[in-house]
């Protein structure tokens, strides 16, 4: 059998598999993944925005700025 046809059959078979409910471990891993993604996003936003803030407020450390970006994102006010 051609490898591509075998793959198509497998995809169709997987598509017919019953949905299984997520375990508490799966949910915890998913929540942790989202938390880590949020932390990474806030860090990159802080890196990008720090030069402008440092120009206006040179006394603010990067750590303080990073924390403020994180808390603004966490509160949902960054829309």
C-alpha positions as CSV (number, residue, x, y, z in Angstrom):
1,X,0.0,0.0,0.0
2,X,1.2,3.5,-0.8
3,X,2.5,5.3,2.3
4,X,0.2,8.3,1.8
5,X,-2.9,6.1,1.6
6,X,-1.9,4.4,4.8
7,X,-1.6,7.8,6.5
8,X,-5.1,8.9,5.1
9,X,-6.6,5.7,6.5
10,X,-5.0,6.3,9.9
11,X,-6.3,9.9,9.9
12,X,-9.8,8.7,9.1
13,X,-9.5,6.1,11.8
14,X,-8.3,8.6,14.4
15,X,-11.1,11.0,13.4
16,X,-13.6,8.3,14.3
17,X,-12.2,7.6,17.7
18,X,-14.4,8.6,20.6
19,X,-13.5,11.7,22.4
20,X,-12.0,10.9,25.8
21,X,-12.4,13.2,28.7
22,X,-9.3,14.9,29.9
23,X,-7.8,13.7,33.2
24,X,-7.0,16.0,36.0
25,X,-3.3,15.6,35.1
26,X,-4.1,16.7,31.5
27,X,-6.0,19.7,32.8
28,X,-3.2,20.6,35.1
29,X,-0.6,20.3,32.4
30,X,-2.8,22.5,30.1
31,X,-3.2,25.1,32.8
32,X,0.5,25.2,33.4
33,X,1.3,25.5,29.7
34,X,-1.1,28.5,29.4
35,X,0.6,30.0,32.5
36,X,4.1,29.6,31.0
37,X,2.9,31.0,27.7
38,X,1.6,34.0,29.6
39,X,4.8,34.5,31.4
40,X,6.8,34.3,28.2
41,X,4.5,36.8,26.4
42,X,4.7,39.3,29.2
43,X,8.5,39.0,29.3
44,X,8.8,39.7,25.6
45,X,6.4,42.6,25.8
46,X,8.5,44.0,28.7
47,X,11.7,43.6,26.6
48,X,10.1,45.4,23.7
49,X,8.5,48.2,25.8
50,X,11.3,48.8,28.3
51,X,13.4,51.3,26.3
52,X,10.5,53.7,25.9
53,X,9.7,53.5,29.6
54,X,13.4,53.8,30.6
55,X,13.6,57.0,28.6
56,X,10.7,58.5,30.4
57,X,11.4,57.0,33.8
58,X,15.1,56.0,34.1
59,X,14.7,55.1,37.8
60,X,12.4,52.1,36.9
61,X,14.4,48.9,36.7
62,X,13.7,46.3,34.1
63,X,12.6,43.9,36.8
64,X,10.0,46.4,38.0
65,X,8.8,47.1,34.5
66,X,8.6,43.4,33.7
67,X,6.5,42.8,36.8
68,X,4.2,45.7,35.9
69,X,3.7,44.4,32.4
70,X,2.9,40.9,33.8
71,X,0.3,42.3,36.3
72,X,-1.4,44.4,33.6
73,X,-1.7,41.4,31.4
74,X,-2.9,39.3,34.3
75,X,-5.6,41.8,35.2
76,X,-6.9,41.9,31.6
77,X,-6.5,45.7,31.3
78,X,-4.1,45.4,28.3
79,X,-6.8,45.1,25.7
